[in-house]
Amino acid sequence: MTRTTDVLRNSGQALKDLGLLKILRSEINHELSSNIYQNIQSGSLGGFTLDWDAPHSQDVVLRKKCESGEEVGVSALLGPESSEENGYPRNVAMKVCINKPQLRSILQFDCGVWSRNYSNSYFTIHGAYFLPSSGSLSPSDYRGPLFSSLDPDLQDAFKKYLQARGIGESLTNFLLLHLHKKEQNQYVSWLQKIETILLEGE
């Protein structure tokens, strides 16, 4: 009787696993065939190069060296999901760091990228910081005033400063589309890994 019970229990578990596999494969096929980004025009990197874009990582890092000798670094990743997005692209959290030639100090800008349709994107600045070296600020260091409290003309001047260094609509369009594609690929890879584990257990 015990052996019969074990057989029935194992059979029931196998049926549940088959049901999960069926749904997994359906989801994988849907993601691979949907091509939701196929007809979307991407922006361009401009003078930037992709310095970091590992398949397992959520972020990307771009770098650019200006004619003046300045080095501009951009790191970006998708912001958290929100129920208020209603199918619109998620926003992008972006940091821009600017290093002057022969100086250890860095200017860092924390930004957000927004769009309704993966194009016509725009960025806003949330914070502007002076870092005395490539290290991070300690919690006790003065980080500067709240960016939104700055004079509007100064806020606008900071934005134009970044735009003059290639932080504009074409780059932010690229980041939006690239990061969403990256996340979709990671999601499909995750589904496929679970499928493989279930198959190996058979």
Phi, psi and chi 1 to 4 in degrees:
 res  aa     phi    psi   chi1   chi2   chi3   chi4
   1 MET       -  -40.9 -178.2   67.4  177.8      -
   2 THR   -62.9  -41.8  -58.1      -      -      -
   3 ARG   -64.5  -40.2 -176.9  176.5  179.6 -178.0
   4 THR   -63.6  -40.8  -57.6      -      -      -
   5 THR   -63.0  -41.7  -57.4      -      -      -
   6 ASP   -64.0  -40.7  -70.6  -18.2      -      -
   7 VAL   -63.4  -44.4  170.0      -      -      -
   8 LEU   -64.1  -40.2  -70.5  173.1      -      -
   9 ARG   -63.9  -44.2 -174.8 -177.5  -63.4  112.9
  10 ASN   -65.2  -38.3  -68.3  -23.9      -      -
  11 SER   -64.6  -41.6  -62.6      -      -      -
  12 GLY   -64.0  -39.5      -      -      -      -
  13 GLN   -64.7  -40.8 -173.7   61.6   48.0      -
  14 ALA   -62.6  -39.0      -      -      -      -
  15 LEU   -65.5  -38.6  -73.5  172.8      -      -
  16 LYS   -64.4  -42.0  -70.4  178.8 -178.2  178.1
  17 ASP   -63.6  -38.7  -70.7  -10.0      -      -
  18 LEU   -64.7  -36.8  -75.4  173.1      -      -
  19 GLY   -65.3  -41.5      -      -      -      -
  20 LEU   -65.2  -42.7  176.2   56.4      -      -
  21 LEU   -60.4  -41.0  -88.6  171.2      -      -
  22 LYS   -62.2  -43.5 -177.7  178.8  178.7 -179.1
  23 ILE   -69.7  -40.0  -64.4  172.3      -      -
  24 LEU   -58.9  -47.8  -87.3  172.0      -      -
  25 ARG   -65.5  -35.5  -73.9  167.8  174.8  165.9
  26 SER   -64.1  -41.4  175.0      -      -      -
  27 GLU   -67.9  -40.3 -179.7   68.7    6.3      -
  28 ILE   -62.8  -46.3  -69.5  169.1      -      -
  29 ASN   -62.5  -38.2  -70.4  -26.7      -      -
  30 HIS   -63.1  -46.6  169.8   73.4      -      -
  31 GLU   -64.8  -39.2  -71.0  -64.7  -36.7      -
  32 LEU   -72.6  -28.2  -68.4  175.3      -      -
  33 SER   -97.3  -13.1   62.1      -      -      -
  34 SER   -71.6  -40.3   59.2      -      -      -
  35 ASN    49.0   49.0  -68.8  -35.7      -      -
  36 ILE   -66.4  -17.5   59.3  173.9      -      -
  37 TYR  -102.5    6.2  -54.7  113.6      -      -
  38 GLN   -60.2  -44.2 -176.0  176.1   11.5      -
  39 ASN   -98.5   14.4  -62.2  -41.5      -      -
  40 ILE   -92.2  128.6  -59.8  174.8      -      -
  41 GLN   -78.2  125.0  -66.8  -66.4  -38.0      -
  42 SER   -84.6  156.5  174.0      -      -      -
  43 GLY   -77.9 -159.9      -      -      -      -
  44 SER  -134.2  162.1   69.3      -      -      -
  45 LEU   -77.3  -15.3  -74.5  169.5      -      -
  46 GLY    63.3 -128.6      -      -      -      -
  47 GLY   -89.6    3.9      -      -      -      -
  48 PHE   -83.0  156.4  -73.3   89.8      -      -
  49 THR  -124.3  148.7   57.0      -      -      -
  50 LEU   -75.8  114.1  -90.2  173.4      -      -
  51 ASP   -94.9  -26.6 -171.2   59.6      -      -
  52 TRP  -149.7  123.7  168.4  -96.0      -      -
  53 ASP  -156.1   55.9 -170.8   18.9      -      -
  54 ALA   -68.0  139.4      -      -      -      -
  55 PRO   -58.4  -31.1  -22.8   33.0      -      -
  56 HIS   -87.0  -11.3   64.6  -85.6      -      -
  57 SER   -97.1  147.3  177.4      -      -      -
  58 GLN   -82.3  -17.6  -62.9 -178.2   60.3      -
  59 ASP  -106.6  166.8   65.8  -25.2      -      -
  60 VAL  -130.4  154.5  -64.2      -      -      -
  61 VAL  -129.2  129.9  176.7      -      -      -
  62 LEU  -117.9  149.6  -71.2   67.7      -      -
  63 ARG  -136.7  152.4  -64.5 -167.3 -173.4  -80.5
  64 LYS  -152.2  139.3  172.0 -176.0  178.2  179.8
  65 LYS  -112.5  121.3 -169.6  161.0 -173.3  176.6
  66 CYS   -82.0  163.7  -56.4      -      -      -
  67 GLU   -60.8  -29.0  -67.5 -178.3    2.6      -
  68 SER   -72.4  -11.3   63.2      -      -      -
  69 GLY    99.6  -10.8      -      -      -      -
  70 GLU   -62.6  144.2  -75.3 -178.8  -24.3      -
  71 GLU  -110.3  130.0  -66.8 -176.8   -3.7      -
  72 VAL  -115.7  124.7 -177.2      -      -      -
  73 GLY  -116.3  139.0      -      -      -      -
  74 VAL  -128.5  125.9  176.3      -      -      -
  75 SER  -118.0  141.1   63.7      -      -      -
  76 ALA  -150.0  147.3      -      -      -      -
  77 LEU  -153.4  160.1   75.1  164.4      -      -
  78 LEU   -67.5  142.1  -70.7  178.6      -      -
  79 GLY   -76.1  173.2      -      -      -      -
  80 PRO   -64.6  151.5   23.3  -33.2      -      -
  81 GLU   -69.1  149.8  -66.4 -171.9   55.4      -
  82 SER  -138.8  141.1  169.6      -      -      -
  83 SER   -69.3  -12.7   58.8      -      -      -
  84 GLU   -85.9   -4.9  -61.5  177.7   -2.7      -
  85 GLU   -72.5  -33.7  -73.9  162.2   -2.3      -
  86 ASN    50.5   48.5  -64.2  -37.9      -      -
  87 GLY    87.7   -8.3      -      -      -      -
  88 TYR   -76.7  157.0  -66.5  125.2      -      -
  89 PRO   -59.7  145.6  -21.2   31.7      -      -
  90 ARG   -69.7  153.1  -75.1  160.0   59.9 -172.9
  91 ASN   -73.5  163.7   67.9  -64.3      -      -
  92 VAL  -115.7  131.4  169.1      -      -      -
  93 ALA   -89.1  122.4      -      -      -      -
  94 MET  -129.2  134.1  177.9  175.8   71.4      -
  95 LYS  -114.3  134.9  -71.4 -175.5 -176.6  -66.6
  96 VAL  -119.3  123.9 -179.1      -      -      -
  97 CYS  -117.9  133.2  -66.0      -      -      -
  98 ILE  -123.1  125.1  -60.6  173.2      -      -
  99 ASN  -116.1  123.8  177.3 -125.8      -      -
 100 LYS   -80.3  149.1  -65.8  -78.8 -171.3  177.3
 101 PRO   -58.3  137.9  -17.5   27.4      -      -
 102 GLN    62.2   17.4  -59.9  177.1  -16.4      -
 103 LEU  -121.4  142.1  -67.9  178.6      -      -
 104 ARG   -86.0  -20.4  -64.4 -177.3   62.4 -167.6
 105 SER   -70.7  153.3   56.5      -      -      -
 106 ILE  -133.9  140.8  -67.9  173.3      -      -
 107 LEU   -97.0  127.6  -70.8  175.9      -      -
 108 GLN  -120.7  133.1  176.6 -178.3  -54.6      -
 109 PHE  -121.4  125.4  -62.1   86.5      -      -
 110 ASP   -94.0  124.7  -69.4  -10.0      -      -
 111 CYS  -131.0  165.0  -52.3      -      -      -
 112 GLY  -126.9  142.9      -      -      -      -
 113 VAL  -114.3  135.2  177.4      -      -      -
 114 TRP  -134.5  149.7  -43.8   84.8      -      -
 115 SER  -165.3  156.7  175.7      -      -      -
 116 ARG   -98.5  -17.8  -69.0  -75.6 -175.4  176.1
 117 ASN  -150.9   29.0   54.8    5.2      -      -
 118 TYR    68.6    2.2  -60.4   99.3      -      -
 119 SER  -137.1  176.2   60.5      -      -      -
 120 ASN    52.0   37.1  -57.7  -44.3      -      -
 121 SER   -78.2  163.8   61.4      -      -      -
 122 TYR  -147.5  159.9   62.4   95.7      -      -
 123 PHE  -123.0  151.7   74.5   93.2      -      -
 124 THR  -123.5  152.3   56.5      -      -      -
 125 ILE  -101.3  129.6  -58.1  175.0      -      -
 126 HIS  -101.2  -25.9  -57.4  148.4      -      -
 127 GLY  -160.4  148.5      -      -      -      -
 128 ALA  -130.6  126.6      -      -      -      -
 129 TYR  -131.9  149.1  -47.8  110.1      -      -
 130 PHE  -107.8  118.1  167.7   79.8      -      -
 131 LEU  -103.8  122.7  -54.4 -178.7      -      -
 132 PRO   -64.8  -20.7   20.9  -31.3      -      -
 133 SER  -152.9 -173.1   68.0      -      -      -
 134 SER   -71.5   -7.7   58.2      -      -      -
 135 GLY   -78.1  167.6      -      -      -      -
 136 SER   -85.3  159.6  -59.3      -      -      -
 137 LEU   -71.3  144.3  -70.9  170.0      -      -
 138 SER   -80.9  160.5   71.0      -      -      -
 139 PRO   -57.1  -26.1  -24.6   34.2      -      -
 140 SER   -88.7   -9.2   62.1      -      -      -
 141 ASP   -74.0  145.4  -72.7  -22.1      -      -
 142 TYR   -70.1  126.4  176.4   66.3      -      -
 143 ARG  -101.4    0.7  -62.0 -179.8   62.3   86.5
 144 GLY    96.7  170.4      -      -      -      -
 145 PRO   -74.1  165.5   30.1  -36.1      -      -
 146 LEU   -60.2  125.5 -172.7   66.9      -      -
 147 PHE   -59.3  -39.0 -168.7   81.6      -      -
 148 SER   -67.4  -15.1   58.9      -      -      -
 149 SER   -87.7   -8.4   69.3      -      -      -
 150 LEU   -69.4  157.2  -65.5  175.6      -      -
 151 ASP   -55.2  133.7 -177.2  -82.8      -      -
 152 PRO   -53.3  -36.1  -27.5   35.1      -      -
 153 ASP   -64.8  -37.2  -71.2  -20.4      -      -
 154 LEU   -69.8  -40.3 -176.9   54.5      -      -
 155 GLN   -59.4  -45.1  -66.7 -176.6   45.0      -
 156 ASP   -65.0  -37.3 -172.4   54.9      -      -
 157 ALA   -66.6  -39.0      -      -      -      -
 158 PHE   -61.9  -41.8  -86.6  125.7      -      -
 159 LYS   -64.4  -42.2 -173.8  166.5 -174.1  177.2
 160 LYS   -65.2  -32.7  -70.8  177.5  179.1  176.3
 161 TYR   -60.2  -43.6  177.2   81.2      -      -
 162 LEU   -71.1  -40.0  -67.2 -175.6      -      -
 163 GLN   -61.5  -36.2  -71.2  171.1  -28.1      -
 164 ALA   -66.7  -15.8      -      -      -      -
 165 ARG  -106.7   19.1  -76.1  150.9 -177.5   80.5
 166 GLY    95.0    5.6      -      -      -      -
 167 ILE   -90.5   92.9  -48.5  -61.6      -      -
 168 GLY  -144.2 -168.7      -      -      -      -
 169 GLU   -61.1  -40.7 -177.5 -179.8  -27.0      -
 170 SER   -62.4  -42.4 -176.1      -      -      -
 171 LEU   -68.6  -43.1 -179.4   67.2      -      -
 172 THR   -69.4  -32.9   54.0      -      -      -
 173 ASN   -60.9  -43.8  -76.2  -11.7      -      -
 174 PHE   -59.9  -47.4  169.9   84.5      -      -
 175 LEU   -61.8  -43.7  -71.7  172.0      -      -
 176 LEU   -57.7  -51.6  -89.1  169.8      -      -
 177 LEU   -69.2  -44.7 -175.5   57.7      -      -
 178 HIS   -61.9  -43.2 -176.3   79.6      -      -
 179 LEU   -70.5  -34.6  -72.3  169.1      -      -
 180 HIS   -68.8  -40.9  -82.1   85.2      -      -
 181 LYS   -62.8  -41.7  -76.6 -177.7  175.2  179.7
 182 LYS   -60.4  -44.1 -176.1  179.7  178.5   74.5
 183 GLU   -65.9  -39.7 -175.8 -170.8   52.4      -
 184 GLN   -62.5  -42.7 -175.0 -169.8   33.8      -
 185 ASN   -62.2  -38.6  -68.7  -23.4      -      -
 186 GLN   -68.3  -36.0  -70.3  172.9  -26.7      -
 187 TYR   -65.1  -45.7  174.6   55.2      -      -
 188 VAL   -62.4  -42.5  171.9      -      -      -
 189 SER   -61.1  -39.5  176.8      -      -      -
 190 TRP   -63.0  -45.7  176.8   78.3      -      -
 191 LEU   -60.5  -43.2  -68.7  170.6      -      -
 192 GLN   -66.3  -34.8  -69.1  171.2  -27.8      -
 193 LYS   -66.5  -40.9  -73.2  175.5 -178.1  176.2
 194 ILE   -64.7  -41.2  -65.7  177.2      -      -
 195 GLU   -58.4  -44.2  178.6 -170.3   27.8      -
 196 THR   -63.1  -41.7  -61.4      -      -      -
 197 ILE   -63.3  -42.1  -69.5  172.3      -      -
 198 LEU   -65.5  -39.1  -68.5  174.6      -      -
 199 LEU   -68.6  -36.7  -71.9  172.4      -      -
 200 GLU   -68.8  -22.7  -71.9  177.5  -10.3      -
 201 GLY   -83.4   -6.3      -      -      -      -
 202 GLU   -77.0      -  -70.3 -175.0  -12.9      -
